[in-house]
């Protein structure tokens, strides 16, 4: 692809990410992207059909499915994965996007599909780690992996939404508490 086209696309997508974090999806219009980026609306429409296509492309460019840490223990795996979630919600290009996506998914079918795809990809790695822990006897055999996932992710999302700090120390605390509850 032409280097100038690549630069223009990168500029537009970076602008979209900043606007999404600042204004949410509703405030990330083609007009706002054109104004902020300095790229003409006609150029934007040449590459993306509409706002939804532009937002979907921006999300695709920052999506990072977590690697399976497989540390040898359920606690170690979950600390790595929950810390990764905490970092994704707090730092980097996608930090402000998850809540915007969750909000927009309530009203837009394409964005709802994106939200489910993103959640399923992230959940698959965590659920795999929990299943391994059950198979190794680190959790009772009748443990619901999705319930454990909910108990791990819920506090991280809540604390981040409430403006609190979600770092490795907090992730370790949540993982320890959840595993203690299941081992009783």
Secondary structure as GFF3:
##gff-version 3
##sequence-region A 1 184
A	DSSP	alpha_helix	3	23	.	.	.	ID=ss1
A	DSSP	alpha_helix	30	37	.	.	.	ID=ss2
A	DSSP	alpha_helix	41	47	.	.	.	ID=ss3
A	DSSP	alpha_helix	51	62	.	.	.	ID=ss4
A	DSSP	alpha_helix	74	90	.	.	.	ID=ss5
A	DSSP	alpha_helix	97	105	.	.	.	ID=ss6
A	DSSP	alpha_helix	109	135	.	.	.	ID=ss7
A	DSSP	alpha_helix	145	161	.	.	.	ID=ss8
A	DSSP	alpha_helix	168	183	.	.	.	ID=ss9
###
